[in-house]
Amino acid sequence: MSIKEAGCISMIEFTNHQPNGVVKATSRVSSRGQIVIPIEIRKPLSLTEGDELPFILNKDGEVKGEVVKKQNLSDLVGIIKIKKSFKPVDEIRKEVYKNMAEKELRDGEED
C-alpha cells in the first residue's frame, strides 16, 4: 500500500498546502552532536554535500539556519567583466623563467 493509498501525503505535499509554506521536520542529535537534516528541509533548499548551514540562536531561544552554497572556482569564471585580455599562462611562465635565469646569471657575475 502506498502512502497516498493510506491517506498520507509527503511533507513536501503537506507544505504546499500550508500557509506561508511552513515546513516542520524533526531530527535527533547523535552522541557526537550531529544531526541529519530531514529530506523535507534539504530538498526544497537544494542542500548538497559541502554546503554550509550556519545556525543563529536568538534571545528567545529560536534557532534559525542560513544556507551557504558551496561554489567551485569554475563557477566564478566570467563573473567580473574586464576589457583587458590576459596573457596565456605558458607565456607568463616563459617570462618568469627568463627573468629567473637572467637574475641567476647576474648573481653569478657578482662573485
GIDAJO-V614905 format. One line per field, one symbol per residue. ss: DSSP state (~ for helix, > for strand, _ for the rest). A space follows every 50 residues. Layout:
BEGIN
ss->???
END
This chain:
BEGIN
ss->__________~~~~~~__~~~_________________~~~~~~~_____ _>>>>>>_____>>>>>>____~~~~____________~~~~~~~~~~~~ ~~~~~~~~~~_
END
